[in-house]
Amino acid sequence: MPEPGAAADAVFAALADPTRRDVVELIGAAGEASASALARELPVSRQAIGKHLGALAAAGLVADRREGREVLYRLTPAPMHEAMGWMASVGGPWDRRLGALQRHLARPHTAV
Amino acid sequence: MPETESSDAHVPASPERTWEALTDGEALGEWLADGPGELDPTPGGELRLTVDERERTGFVEEADPARRLVFWWSETEQESSRVELELEPDGDGTRVRVTETRPLERLTVEGIELATPRGRGDGGGAAPRMLALA
């Protein structure tokens, strides 16, 4: 069974929150967005948006750049790919087949 | 758009013994097929296995003993998919990585010209040079 890894742990934790998922969708649709712009679109405070962006950044899902006095956030979705890879594979036929291969090779045998 | 499924596992056997399990007809029946099948581990070699009660036939694209096995397979009249198995020494055993890619078109092989796997360093390996889309 493929291990999702620590990066995927952070991704799952970050995306567990529905507001953070909304933030990810809004930034994705806009390309780039400031925390203020996000706070205008969502029923949460500007401070809450700031905390959510922090959690997303810690999971490697957003990056930011400064433009004038604004900080603009964009998605950096690469860490999601590891998590998606795990979700796509787990429970699939190859997980089962490799499990059977492990058991077959674990049985006593004559040395090759 | 092709779909891909990947998996990997550590097995408690050497790459050589693992290769045996990947390519021996009887052994395949212990983990991949419902029962003993056929697989000719040379480029262009045929394979015939019953998997989940359905017969699958196909051919081997690449066979680099104890390292890499690539084959295509399909159920009768169904789309083909490509299976890539890679073996790597991993501590006291082997890490097996598999990727299966499902193209939409059904592929048949006509007049394959295949190179045999060459030594490491040139990315060696075979690829079918002529494939016809059915």
gemmi code that builds the backbone of each chain (N, CA, C; Angstrom):
import gemmi

chains = {
    "A": [
        ("MET", (0.873, -1.199, 0.000), (0.000, 0.000, 0.000), (0.896, 1.232, 0.000)),
        ("PRO", (0.727, 2.115, -0.968), (1.598, 3.309, -1.005), (1.339, 4.207, 0.206)),
        ("GLU", (2.387, 4.725, 0.813), (2.255, 5.620, 1.963), (2.019, 7.040, 1.471)),
        ("PRO", (1.030, 7.733, 1.989), (0.796, 9.094, 1.488), (1.883, 10.079, 1.892)),
        ("GLY", (2.506, 9.892, 3.030), (3.600, 10.783, 3.394), (3.143, 11.997, 4.166)),
        ("ALA", (4.105, 12.648, 4.777), (3.818, 13.790, 5.653), (3.203, 14.961, 4.892)),
        ("ALA", (3.640, 15.153, 3.643), (3.088, 16.269, 2.860), (1.583, 16.073, 2.673)),
        ("ALA", (1.192, 14.840, 2.381), (-0.238, 14.577, 2.184), (-1.004, 14.773, 3.490)),
        ("ASP", (-0.398, 14.420, 4.634), (-1.063, 14.655, 5.928), (-1.462, 16.122, 6.054)),
        ("ALA", (-0.519, 17.017, 5.717), (-0.795, 18.450, 5.853), (-1.877, 18.888, 4.873)),
        ("VAL", (-1.871, 18.303, 3.687), (-2.888, 18.649, 2.687), (-4.272, 18.229, 3.171)),
        ("PHE", (-4.386, 16.998, 3.649), (-5.691, 16.523, 4.134), (-6.173, 17.380, 5.296)),
        ("ALA", (-5.253, 17.724, 6.206), (-5.648, 18.547, 7.355), (-6.108, 19.922, 6.880)),
        ("ALA", (-5.358, 20.507, 5.950), (-5.717, 21.847, 5.467), (-7.063, 21.833, 4.765)),
        ("LEU", (-7.318, 20.819, 3.953), (-8.546, 20.794, 3.155), (-9.734, 20.218, 3.913)),
        ("ALA", (-9.513, 19.764, 5.147), (-10.628, 19.256, 5.943), (-11.613, 20.372, 6.282)),
        ("ASP", (-11.127, 21.592, 6.330), (-11.997, 22.706, 6.712), (-12.739, 23.235, 5.483)),
        ("PRO", (-14.088, 23.346, 5.543), (-14.846, 23.772, 4.361), (-14.542, 25.209, 3.946)),
        ("THR", (-14.246, 26.082, 4.890), (-13.907, 27.454, 4.509), (-12.592, 27.476, 3.748)),
        ("ARG", (-11.647, 26.664, 4.187), (-10.371, 26.615, 3.456), (-10.569, 26.060, 2.052)),
        ("ARG", (-11.503, 25.103, 1.908), (-11.783, 24.611, 0.562), (-12.383, 25.733, -0.295)),
        ("ASP", (-13.239, 26.556, 0.303), (-13.802, 27.699, -0.432), (-12.687, 28.665, -0.827)),
        ("VAL", (-11.753, 28.900, 0.081), (-10.628, 29.799, -0.219), (-9.844, 29.261, -1.406)),
        ("VAL", (-9.558, 27.948, -1.391), (-8.806, 27.330, -2.491), (-9.548, 27.502, -3.811)),
        ("GLU", (-10.861, 27.284, -3.785), (-11.648, 27.438, -5.014), (-11.635, 28.869, -5.517)),
        ("LEU", (-11.791, 29.827, -4.597), (-11.839, 31.235, -5.006), (-10.496, 31.672, -5.591)),
        ("ILE", (-9.410, 31.298, -4.933), (-8.094, 31.680, -5.459), (-7.883, 31.013, -6.811)),
        ("GLY", (-8.287, 29.748, -6.917), (-8.141, 29.038, -8.194), (-8.892, 29.734, -9.313)),
        ("ALA", (-10.107, 30.174, -9.041), (-10.921, 30.825, -10.066), (-10.366, 32.191, -10.435)),
        ("ALA", (-9.817, 32.906, -9.430), (-9.330, 34.268, -9.677), (-7.907, 34.285, -10.216)),
        ("GLY", (-7.167, 33.195, -9.979), (-5.746, 33.188, -10.338), (-4.917, 33.689, -9.167)),
        ("GLU", (-5.268, 34.870, -8.701), (-4.595, 35.450, -7.538), (-5.623, 36.244, -6.761)),
        ("ALA", (-5.502, 36.270, -5.439), (-6.449, 37.060, -4.643), (-5.778, 37.516, -3.368)),
        ("SER", (-6.230, 38.683, -2.889), (-5.738, 39.174, -1.608), (-6.639, 38.636, -0.507)),
        ("ALA", (-6.141, 38.695, 0.722), (-6.942, 38.247, 1.866), (-8.211, 39.091, 1.984)),
        ("SER", (-8.091, 40.391, 1.694), (-9.279, 41.257, 1.776), (-10.333, 40.835, 0.764)),
        ("ALA", (-9.895, 40.563, -0.444), (-10.840, 40.150, -1.494), (-11.538, 38.855, -1.091)),
        ("LEU", (-10.780, 37.940, -0.513), (-11.359, 36.670, -0.070), (-12.364, 36.917, 1.057)),
        ("ALA", (-12.029, 37.815, 1.975), (-12.924, 38.097, 3.102), (-14.229, 38.713, 2.617)),
        ("ARG", (-14.163, 39.429, 1.499), (-15.408, 40.029, 0.951), (-16.322, 38.945, 0.404)),
        ("GLU", (-15.723, 37.869, -0.108), (-16.516, 36.813, -0.751), (-17.066, 35.783, 0.230)),
        ("LEU", (-16.480, 35.715, 1.433), (-16.832, 34.616, 2.352), (-17.382, 35.174, 3.660)),
        ("PRO", (-18.273, 34.412, 4.311), (-18.904, 34.890, 5.554), (-18.012, 34.708, 6.779)),
        ("VAL", (-16.751, 35.047, 6.654), (-15.843, 34.957, 7.806), (-15.020, 36.243, 7.854)),
        ("SER", (-14.419, 36.479, 9.009), (-13.686, 37.728, 9.199), (-12.362, 37.703, 8.440)),
        ("ARG", (-11.813, 38.858, 8.273), (-10.505, 39.017, 7.629), (-9.434, 38.264, 8.417)),
        ("GLN", (-9.541, 38.309, 9.782), (-8.549, 37.575, 10.601), (-8.652, 36.077, 10.366)),
        ("ALA", (-9.898, 35.594, 10.265), (-10.080, 34.160, 10.034), (-9.471, 33.775, 8.693)),
        ("ILE", (-9.687, 34.624, 7.683), (-9.078, 34.358, 6.368), (-7.568, 34.265, 6.496)),
        ("GLY", (-7.002, 35.184, 7.273), (-5.549, 35.181, 7.479), (-5.071, 33.863, 8.067)),
        ("LYS", (-5.816, 33.355, 9.053), (-5.428, 32.078, 9.677), (-5.564, 30.933, 8.674)),
        ("HIS", (-6.627, 30.963, 7.902), (-6.819, 29.898, 6.913), (-5.704, 29.916, 5.867)),
        ("LEU", (-5.349, 31.112, 5.431), (-4.255, 31.213, 4.448), (-2.953, 30.697, 5.049)),
        ("GLY", (-2.759, 30.933, 6.336), (-1.567, 30.420, 7.005), (-1.535, 28.897, 6.978)),
        ("ALA", (-2.684, 28.289, 7.249), (-2.741, 26.825, 7.246), (-2.504, 26.280, 5.841)),
        ("LEU", (-3.068, 26.966, 4.850), (-2.871, 26.517, 3.464), (-1.410, 26.679, 3.058)),
        ("ALA", (-0.798, 27.781, 3.479), (0.614, 28.003, 3.135), (1.490, 26.951, 3.821)),
        ("ALA", (1.166, 26.604, 5.065), (1.943, 25.596, 5.788), (1.855, 24.241, 5.094)),
        ("ALA", (0.736, 23.990, 4.424), (0.589, 22.732, 3.681), (1.171, 22.837, 2.281)),
        ("GLY", (1.741, 23.999, 1.962), (2.364, 24.185, 0.643), (1.363, 24.403, -0.476)),
        ("LEU", (0.120, 24.744, -0.125), (-0.916, 24.839, -1.149), (-1.072, 26.239, -1.734)),
        ("VAL", (-0.565, 27.244, -1.034), (-0.612, 28.607, -1.588), (0.750, 29.252, -1.405)),
        ("ALA", (1.040, 30.196, -2.295), (2.230, 31.022, -2.166), (1.775, 32.466, -2.319)),
        ("ASP", (2.626, 33.397, -1.909), (2.183, 34.781, -1.991), (3.275, 35.670, -2.572)),
        ("ARG", (2.825, 36.826, -3.060), (3.784, 37.834, -3.507), (3.213, 39.194, -3.114)),
        ("ARG", (4.097, 40.121, -2.956), (3.663, 41.447, -2.555), (3.527, 42.311, -3.797)),
        ("GLU", (2.403, 43.024, -3.896), (2.260, 44.018, -4.960), (1.795, 45.307, -4.305)),
        ("GLY", (2.720, 46.241, -4.208), (2.405, 47.484, -3.495), (2.159, 47.148, -2.039)),
        ("ARG", (0.992, 47.542, -1.556), (0.676, 47.268, -0.145), (-0.112, 45.982, 0.033)),
        ("GLU", (-0.412, 45.350, -1.102), (-1.223, 44.131, -1.036), (-0.357, 42.885, -1.077)),
        ("VAL", (-0.828, 41.849, -0.409), (-0.215, 40.529, -0.578), (-1.212, 39.703, -1.380)),
        ("LEU", (-0.724, 39.137, -2.480), (-1.599, 38.351, -3.351), (-1.250, 36.879, -3.228)),
        ("TYR", (-2.275, 36.070, -3.068), (-2.090, 34.628, -2.903), (-2.447, 33.910, -4.178)),
        ("ARG", (-1.680, 32.843, -4.473), (-1.988, 31.997, -5.625), (-1.860, 30.541, -5.183)),
        ("LEU", (-2.468, 29.652, -5.947), (-2.392, 28.231, -5.599), (-1.076, 27.624, -6.075)),
        ("THR", (-0.536, 26.736, -5.262), (0.616, 25.920, -5.664), (0.187, 24.473, -5.402)),
        ("PRO", (-0.537, 23.900, -6.340), (-1.253, 22.648, -6.060), (-0.416, 21.377, -6.038)),
        ("ALA", (0.899, 21.473, -6.295), (1.710, 20.243, -6.355), (1.529, 19.304, -5.157)),
        ("PRO", (1.464, 19.801, -3.909), (1.284, 18.857, -2.796), (-0.026, 18.086, -2.852)),
        ("MET", (-0.987, 18.636, -3.580), (-2.250, 17.903, -3.679), (-2.072, 16.649, -4.521)),
        ("HIS", (-1.087, 16.664, -5.434), (-0.942, 15.529, -6.343), (-0.581, 14.250, -5.595)),
        ("GLU", (0.265, 14.381, -4.577), (0.624, 13.195, -3.800), (-0.619, 12.636, -3.101)),
        ("ALA", (-1.386, 13.553, -2.523), (-2.603, 13.131, -1.836), (-3.584, 12.512, -2.831)),
        ("MET", (-3.711, 13.128, -3.997), (-4.623, 12.607, -5.020), (-4.162, 11.240, -5.502)),
        ("GLY", (-2.836, 11.071, -5.641), (-2.291, 9.793, -6.079), (-2.662, 8.689, -5.108)),
        ("TRP", (-2.560, 9.005, -3.844), (-2.929, 8.021, -2.820), (-4.411, 7.713, -2.922)),
        ("MET", (-5.235, 8.725, -3.065), (-6.682, 8.498, -3.141), (-7.051, 7.693, -4.386)),
        ("ALA", (-6.318, 7.947, -5.483), (-6.647, 7.236, -6.721), (-6.284, 5.757, -6.640)),
        ("SER", (-5.291, 5.439, -5.823), (-4.784, 4.068, -5.833), (-5.353, 3.187, -4.749)),
        ("VAL", (-5.642, 3.768, -3.610), (-5.960, 2.934, -2.471), (-7.231, 2.143, -2.713)),
        ("GLY", (-7.176, 0.874, -2.420), (-8.328, 0.023, -2.633), (-8.506, -0.423, -4.066)),
        ("GLY", (-7.630, 0.033, -4.958), (-7.746, -0.380, -6.354), (-7.199, -1.788, -6.536)),
        ("PRO", (-7.421, -2.341, -7.733), (-7.008, -3.732, -7.958), (-5.515, -3.965, -7.738)),
        ("TRP", (-4.681, -2.973, -8.025), (-3.256, -3.233, -7.876), (-2.814, -3.273, -6.416)),
        ("ASP", (-3.479, -2.535, -5.540), (-3.171, -2.651, -4.112), (-3.425, -4.091, -3.667)),
        ("ARG", (-4.551, -4.608, -4.121), (-4.930, -5.970, -3.739), (-3.939, -6.985, -4.321)),
        ("ARG", (-3.581, -6.794, -5.595), (-2.664, -7.747, -6.245), (-1.284, -7.719, -5.607)),
        ("LEU", (-0.789, -6.529, -5.297), (0.539, -6.454, -4.672), (0.496, -7.047, -3.265)),
        ("GLY", (-0.631, -6.917, -2.593), (-0.788, -7.571, -1.289), (-0.684, -9.084, -1.438)),
        ("ALA", (-1.323, -9.603, -2.474), (-1.259, -11.047, -2.716), (0.167, -11.462, -3.094)),
        ("LEU", (0.858, -10.603, -3.841), (2.257, -10.887, -4.197), (3.127, -10.935, -2.947)),
        ("GLN", (2.906, -9.994, -2.031), (3.649, -9.996, -0.759), (3.444, -11.312, -0.022)),
        ("ARG", (2.179, -11.736, 0.066), (1.881, -12.965, 0.809), (2.486, -14.170, 0.108)),
        ("HIS", (2.427, -14.186, -1.214), (3.011, -15.295, -1.966), (4.515, -15.392, -1.705)),
        ("LEU", (5.195, -14.238, -1.728), (6.652, -14.235, -1.556), (7.065, -14.438, -0.097)),
        ("ALA", (6.124, -14.246, 0.832), (6.438, -14.453, 2.249), (6.370, -15.928, 2.632)),
        ("ARG", (5.749, -16.727, 1.748), (5.628, -18.151, 2.108), (6.967, -18.835, 2.033)),
        ("PRO", (7.147, -19.905, 2.836), (8.405, -20.649, 2.793), (8.668, -21.165, 1.376)),
        ("HIS", (9.906, -21.104, 0.979), (10.242, -21.506, -0.386), (11.619, -22.132, -0.399)),
        ("THR", (11.937, -22.770, -1.494), (13.336, -23.228, -1.632), (14.117, -22.070, -2.239)),
        ("ALA", (15.305, -21.860, -1.726), (16.110, -20.692, -2.140), (16.364, -20.728, -3.645)),
        ("VAL", (16.226, -19.536, -4.250), (16.516, -19.426, -5.698), (17.980, -19.005, -5.871)),
    ],
    "B": [
        ("MET", (-8.759, 10.646, -22.693), (-7.725, 10.961, -21.695), (-7.366, 9.685, -20.963)),
        ("PRO", (-6.088, 9.323, -20.931), (-5.719, 8.059, -20.252), (-5.923, 8.174, -18.747)),
        ("GLU", (-6.322, 7.062, -18.143), (-6.410, 6.992, -16.683), (-5.235, 6.189, -16.179)),
        ("THR", (-4.772, 6.523, -15.009), (-3.617, 5.824, -14.455), (-3.934, 5.351, -13.064)),
        ("GLU", (-3.512, 4.133, -12.770), (-3.571, 3.651, -11.396), (-2.163, 3.231, -11.001)),
        ("SER", (-1.724, 3.650, -9.845), (-0.398, 3.258, -9.378), (-0.493, 2.609, -8.018)),
        ("SER", (0.471, 1.777, -7.741), (0.566, 1.224, -6.401), (2.011, 0.815, -6.179)),
        ("ASP", (2.367, 0.598, -4.952), (3.683, 0.033, -4.700), (3.680, -0.711, -3.381)),
        ("ALA", (4.612, -1.626, -3.256), (4.679, -2.430, -2.039), (6.090, -2.963, -1.870)),
        ("HIS", (6.446, -3.232, -0.630), (7.698, -3.910, -0.326), (7.398, -5.402, -0.241)),
        ("VAL", (8.187, -6.196, -0.931), (8.002, -7.650, -0.824), (9.243, -8.282, -0.204)),
        ("PRO", (9.040, -9.338, 0.592), (10.156, -9.953, 1.326), (10.904, -10.975, 0.463)),
        ("ALA", (11.429, -10.524, -0.658), (12.153, -11.435, -1.550), (13.118, -10.605, -2.366)),
        ("SER", (14.134, -11.271, -2.899), (15.108, -10.562, -3.736), (14.446, -10.148, -5.045)),
        ("PRO", (15.037, -9.171, -5.739), (14.498, -8.813, -7.061), (14.432, -10.021, -8.006)),
        ("GLU", (15.393, -10.927, -7.874), (15.393, -12.098, -8.768), (14.205, -13.008, -8.472)),
        ("ARG", (13.951, -13.242, -7.185), (12.827, -14.122, -6.842), (11.501, -13.430, -7.138)),
        ("THR", (11.486, -12.109, -6.976), (10.285, -11.344, -7.297), (10.008, -11.418, -8.793)),
        ("TRP", (11.063, -11.292, -9.589), (10.919, -11.378, -11.052), (10.293, -12.702, -11.444)),
        ("GLU", (10.739, -13.759, -10.784), (10.186, -15.086, -11.027), (8.671, -15.086, -10.817)),
        ("ALA", (8.228, -14.414, -9.750), (6.786, -14.371, -9.450), (6.026, -13.548, -10.483)),
        ("LEU", (6.736, -12.612, -11.127), (6.088, -11.753, -12.128), (5.997, -12.421, -13.488)),
        ("THR", (6.834, -13.438, -13.721), (6.961, -13.944, -15.092), (6.702, -15.438, -15.236)),
        ("ASP", (6.618, -16.155, -14.125), (6.359, -17.583, -14.220), (4.852, -17.830, -14.232)),
        ("GLY", (4.389, -18.626, -15.197), (2.958, -18.860, -15.377), (2.257, -19.373, -14.140)),
        ("GLU", (2.897, -20.326, -13.458), (2.294, -20.888, -12.240), (2.224, -19.838, -11.129)),
        ("ALA", (3.347, -19.111, -10.956), (3.414, -18.124, -9.877), (2.393, -17.014, -10.082)),
        ("LEU", (2.153, -16.629, -11.335), (1.188, -15.553, -11.606), (-0.191, -15.906, -11.072)),
        ("GLY", (-0.485, -17.218, -11.077), (-1.768, -17.663, -10.553), (-1.898, -17.487, -9.055)),
        ("GLU", (-0.763, -17.206, -8.393), (-0.792, -17.043, -6.943), (-1.117, -15.626, -6.510)),
        ("TRP", (-1.023, -14.654, -7.452), (-1.268, -13.282, -7.012), (-1.970, -12.407, -8.031)),
        ("LEU", (-1.746, -12.645, -9.341), (-2.327, -11.751, -10.348), (-3.512, -12.402, -11.060)),
        ("ALA", (-3.328, -13.687, -11.366), (-4.361, -14.367, -12.156), (-5.149, -15.319, -11.266)),
        ("ASP", (-6.281, -15.791, -11.805), (-7.120, -16.722, -11.030), (-6.449, -18.080, -10.912)),
        ("GLY", (-5.594, -18.400, -11.871), (-4.910, -19.686, -11.876), (-3.687, -19.567, -12.755)),
        ("PRO", (-2.966, -20.666, -12.932), (-1.749, -20.598, -13.761), (-2.061, -20.026, -15.138)),
        ("GLY", (-1.148, -19.207, -15.647), (-1.349, -18.602, -16.959), (-0.073, -18.677, -17.754)),
        ("GLU", (-0.019, -17.862, -18.787), (1.166, -17.850, -19.644), (1.667, -16.435, -19.799)),
        ("LEU", (2.962, -16.299, -19.689), (3.590, -15.014, -19.986), (4.978, -15.308, -20.514)),
        ("ASP", (5.268, -14.810, -21.681), (6.579, -15.021, -22.280), (7.377, -13.737, -22.082)),
        ("PRO", (8.308, -13.737, -21.138), (8.973, -12.485, -20.745), (10.068, -12.045, -21.700)),
        ("THR", (9.683, -11.898, -22.961), (10.598, -11.310, -23.941), (9.795, -10.296, -24.734)),
        ("PRO", (10.426, -9.264, -25.273), (9.673, -8.258, -26.031), (8.878, -8.914, -27.152)),
        ("GLY", (7.600, -8.619, -27.223), (6.734, -9.255, -28.204), (6.133, -10.552, -27.715)),
        ("GLY", (6.608, -11.043, -26.580), (6.081, -12.302, -26.046), (4.623, -12.183, -25.670)),
        ("GLU", (3.890, -13.259, -25.819), (2.460, -13.212, -25.534), (2.172, -13.475, -24.075)),
        ("LEU", (1.025, -12.948, -23.647), (0.552, -13.317, -22.320), (-0.913, -13.689, -22.405)),
        ("ARG", (-1.271, -14.621, -21.563), (-2.648, -15.093, -21.505), (-2.927, -15.440, -20.051)),
        ("LEU", (-3.850, -14.693, -19.447), (-4.161, -14.881, -18.031), (-5.655, -14.767, -17.836)),
        ("THR", (-6.171, -15.485, -16.851), (-7.562, -15.268, -16.470), (-7.544, -14.428, -15.200)),
        ("VAL", (-8.125, -13.256, -15.279), (-8.097, -12.321, -14.155), (-9.541, -11.958, -13.828)),
        ("ASP", (-9.901, -12.090, -12.567), (-11.284, -11.814, -12.150), (-12.271, -12.537, -13.063)),
        ("GLU", (-11.964, -13.777, -13.338), (-12.827, -14.671, -14.113), (-12.952, -14.306, -15.590)),
        ("ARG", (-12.166, -13.349, -16.058), (-12.227, -13.002, -17.474), (-10.867, -13.224, -18.103)),
        ("GLU", (-10.873, -13.738, -19.333), (-9.592, -13.981, -19.962), (-9.001, -12.675, -20.488)),
        ("ARG", (-7.715, -12.510, -20.252), (-6.990, -11.369, -20.807), (-5.841, -11.891, -21.637)),
        ("THR", (-5.662, -11.240, -22.786), (-4.511, -11.565, -23.614), (-3.755, -10.283, -23.873)),
        ("GLY", (-2.504, -10.460, -24.253), (-1.717, -9.268, -24.529), (-0.322, -9.641, -24.938)),
        ("PHE", (0.566, -8.669, -24.807), (1.946, -8.916, -25.187), (2.880, -8.125, -24.286)),
        ("VAL", (4.098, -8.621, -24.242), (5.123, -7.974, -23.430), (5.805, -6.907, -24.274)),
        ("GLU", (5.921, -5.722, -23.727), (6.629, -4.644, -24.424), (8.104, -4.644, -24.047)),
        ("GLU", (8.381, -4.853, -22.776), (9.756, -4.747, -22.306), (9.975, -5.728, -21.169)),
        ("ALA", (11.133, -6.385, -21.159), (11.436, -7.315, -20.072), (12.916, -7.174, -19.736)),
        ("ASP", (13.193, -6.544, -18.612), (14.566, -6.346, -18.156), (14.658, -7.115, -16.840)),
        ("PRO", (15.195, -8.347, -16.887), (15.070, -9.258, -15.744), (15.463, -8.646, -14.414)),
        ("ALA", (14.656, -8.867, -13.431), (14.810, -8.406, -12.048), (14.734, -6.881, -11.931)),
        ("ARG", (14.323, -6.204, -13.040), (14.255, -4.730, -12.969), (12.928, -4.174, -13.467)),
        ("ARG", (12.516, -4.594, -14.654), (11.390, -3.894, -15.268), (10.627, -4.810, -16.194)),
        ("LEU", (9.317, -4.833, -16.032), (8.447, -5.601, -16.922), (7.316, -4.684, -17.360)),
        ("VAL", (7.132, -4.593, -18.674), (6.042, -3.763, -19.196), (5.233, -4.628, -20.134)),
        ("PHE", (3.933, -4.664, -19.930), (3.096, -5.415, -20.862), (1.785, -4.691, -21.100)),
        ("TRP", (1.166, -5.070, -22.205), (-0.168, -4.585, -22.566), (-1.118, -5.756, -22.418)),
        ("TRP", (-2.333, -5.455, -21.991), (-3.312, -6.537, -21.928), (-4.711, -5.979, -22.137)),
        ("SER", (-5.628, -6.849, -22.527), (-7.030, -6.440, -22.618), (-7.901, -7.688, -22.540)),
        ("GLU", (-9.118, -7.467, -22.113), (-10.132, -8.522, -22.229), (-10.599, -8.520, -23.670)),
        ("THR", (-11.152, -9.611, -24.118), (-11.607, -9.719, -25.508), (-12.496, -8.532, -25.868)),
        ("GLU", (-12.173, -7.883, -26.991), (-12.987, -6.777, -27.499), (-12.972, -5.536, -26.597)),
        ("GLN", (-12.201, -5.540, -25.541), (-12.161, -4.367, -24.658), (-10.904, -3.535, -24.924)),
        ("GLU", (-10.872, -2.363, -24.331), (-9.705, -1.511, -24.516), (-8.471, -2.125, -23.863)),
        ("SER", (-7.330, -1.822, -24.439), (-6.058, -2.296, -23.892), (-5.582, -1.353, -22.810)),
        ("SER", (-4.838, -1.896, -21.885), (-4.131, -1.009, -20.974), (-2.692, -1.475, -20.868)),
        ("ARG", (-1.856, -0.588, -20.399), (-0.412, -0.837, -20.337), (-0.016, -0.908, -18.872)),
        ("VAL", (0.702, -1.962, -18.535), (1.124, -2.173, -17.144), (2.634, -2.103, -17.080)),
        ("GLU", (3.132, -1.275, -16.184), (4.570, -1.123, -16.012), (4.913, -1.552, -14.592)),
        ("LEU", (5.792, -2.524, -14.459), (6.213, -3.002, -13.134), (7.702, -2.747, -12.984)),
        ("GLU", (8.075, -2.091, -11.895), (9.497, -1.821, -11.660), (9.921, -2.402, -10.338)),
        ("LEU", (11.099, -3.011, -10.334), (11.641, -3.635, -9.127), (12.921, -2.917, -8.726)),
        ("GLU", (13.038, -2.700, -7.415), (14.224, -2.030, -6.907), (14.623, -2.707, -5.613)),
        ("PRO", (15.913, -3.021, -5.425), (16.300, -3.592, -4.130), (15.896, -2.624, -3.017)),
        ("ASP", (15.373, -3.171, -1.924), (14.860, -2.325, -0.850), (15.135, -3.021, 0.459)),
        ("GLY", (16.275, -2.687, 1.053), (16.646, -3.346, 2.305), (16.819, -4.841, 2.055)),
        ("ASP", (16.104, -5.639, 2.838), (16.258, -7.081, 2.695), (15.242, -7.662, 1.704)),
        ("GLY", (14.591, -6.790, 0.951), (13.601, -7.277, -0.017), (13.627, -6.426, -1.274)),
        ("THR", (12.458, -6.231, -1.841), (12.340, -5.506, -3.105), (11.144, -4.566, -3.035)),
        ("ARG", (11.292, -3.387, -3.595), (10.145, -2.507, -3.731), (9.583, -2.729, -5.131)),
        ("VAL", (8.305, -3.041, -5.189), (7.628, -3.250, -6.474), (6.729, -2.041, -6.712)),
        ("ARG", (6.925, -1.386, -7.838), (6.061, -0.256, -8.205), (5.316, -0.631, -9.472)),
        ("VAL", (4.036, -0.351, -9.496), (3.260, -0.669, -10.693), (2.457, 0.555, -11.107)),
        ("THR", (2.362, 0.747, -12.416), (1.486, 1.783, -12.965), (0.721, 1.159, -14.118)),
        ("GLU", (-0.607, 1.265, -14.070), (-1.419, 0.800, -15.182), (-2.079, 2.012, -15.821)),
        ("THR", (-1.924, 2.120, -17.131), (-2.493, 3.247, -17.873), (-3.521, 2.717, -18.844)),
        ("ARG", (-4.704, 3.319, -18.820), (-5.786, 2.841, -19.691), (-6.049, 3.872, -20.792)),
        ("PRO", (-5.611, 3.576, -22.000), (-5.984, 4.439, -23.121), (-7.428, 4.182, -23.531)),
        ("LEU", (-8.010, 5.075, -24.264), (-9.386, 4.886, -24.697), (-9.481, 3.963, -25.896)),
        ("GLU", (-8.472, 4.041, -26.783), (-8.588, 3.244, -28.000), (-8.135, 1.829, -27.735)),
        ("ARG", (-8.667, 0.909, -28.496), (-8.170, -0.461, -28.407), (-6.981, -0.564, -29.350)),
        ("LEU", (-5.903, -1.110, -28.826), (-4.684, -1.182, -29.626), (-4.426, -2.599, -30.060)),
        ("THR", (-4.067, -2.764, -31.299), (-3.579, -4.067, -31.719), (-2.149, -3.877, -32.183)),
        ("VAL", (-1.394, -4.912, -32.169), (0.012, -4.825, -32.537), (0.192, -5.487, -33.878)),
        ("GLU", (0.728, -4.748, -34.818), (0.994, -5.348, -36.123), (2.443, -5.133, -36.445)),
        ("GLY", (3.091, -6.207, -36.777), (4.480, -6.080, -37.215), (5.357, -5.347, -36.219)),
        ("ILE", (5.344, -5.796, -34.979), (6.197, -5.109, -33.998), (7.646, -5.339, -34.331)),
        ("GLU", (8.400, -4.303, -34.240), (9.847, -4.456, -34.290), (10.366, -3.996, -32.957)),
        ("LEU", (10.909, -4.891, -32.196), (11.320, -4.504, -30.848), (12.808, -4.689, -30.663)),
        ("ALA", (13.401, -3.744, -29.946), (14.798, -3.918, -29.572), (14.842, -4.651, -28.258)),
        ("THR", (15.851, -5.464, -28.051), (15.986, -6.123, -26.749), (16.582, -5.128, -25.773)),
        ("PRO", (16.301, -5.283, -24.483), (16.832, -4.333, -23.503), (18.350, -4.327, -23.543)),
        ("ARG", (18.907, -3.142, -23.510), (20.368, -3.031, -23.522), (20.850, -2.759, -22.108)),
        ("GLY", (22.165, -2.615, -21.944), (22.723, -2.386, -20.614), (22.266, -1.066, -20.021)),
        ("ARG", (22.413, -0.918, -18.725), (22.038, 0.326, -18.044), (22.858, 1.486, -18.615)),
        ("GLY", (22.361, 2.637, -18.531), (23.121, 3.830, -18.930), (22.586, 4.440, -20.210)),
        ("ASP", (21.837, 3.659, -20.967), (21.294, 4.278, -22.173), (19.784, 4.368, -22.068)),
        ("GLY", (19.277, 4.213, -20.851), (17.836, 4.252, -20.648), (17.188, 3.025, -21.225)),
        ("GLY", (17.973, 2.027, -21.548), (17.645, 0.812, -22.302), (16.252, 0.289, -22.183)),
        ("GLY", (15.783, -0.438, -23.049), (14.415, -0.928, -22.940), (13.810, -0.941, -24.313)),
        ("ALA", (12.755, -1.658, -24.409), (12.151, -1.832, -25.732), (10.890, -1.020, -25.836)),
        ("ALA", (10.505, -0.720, -27.000), (9.191, -0.109, -27.210), (8.674, -0.612, -28.544)),
        ("PRO", (7.424, -0.935, -28.621), (6.902, -1.387, -29.909), (6.954, -0.225, -30.888)),
        ("ARG", (7.441, -0.482, -32.098), (7.577, 0.640, -33.013), (6.345, 0.810, -33.873)),
        ("MET", (5.574, -0.228, -34.022), (4.388, -0.055, -34.861), (3.152, -0.550, -34.140)),
        ("LEU", (2.235, 0.330, -33.922), (0.988, -0.053, -33.293), (-0.135, 0.451, -34.185)),
        ("ALA", (-1.142, -0.341, -34.361), (-2.271, 0.124, -35.150), (-3.444, 0.338, -34.226)),
        ("LEU", (-4.165, 1.399, -34.440), (-5.352, 1.644, -33.635), (-6.527, 0.920, -34.274)),
        ("ALA", (-7.218, 0.167, -33.454), (-8.366, -0.578, -33.983), (-9.636, 0.223, -33.802)),
    ],
}
model = gemmi.Model(1)
for chain_id, residues in chains.items():
    chain = gemmi.Chain(chain_id)
    for i, (resn, *xyz) in enumerate(residues, 1):
        res = gemmi.Residue()
        res.name, res.seqid = resn, gemmi.SeqId(i, " ")
        for name, pos in zip(("N", "CA", "C"), xyz):
            atom = gemmi.Atom()
            atom.name, atom.element = name, gemmi.Element(name[0])
            atom.pos, atom.b_iso = gemmi.Position(*pos), 0.0
            res.add_atom(atom)
        chain.add_residue(res)
    model.add_chain(chain)
structure = gemmi.Structure()
structure.add_model(model)
structure.setup_entities()
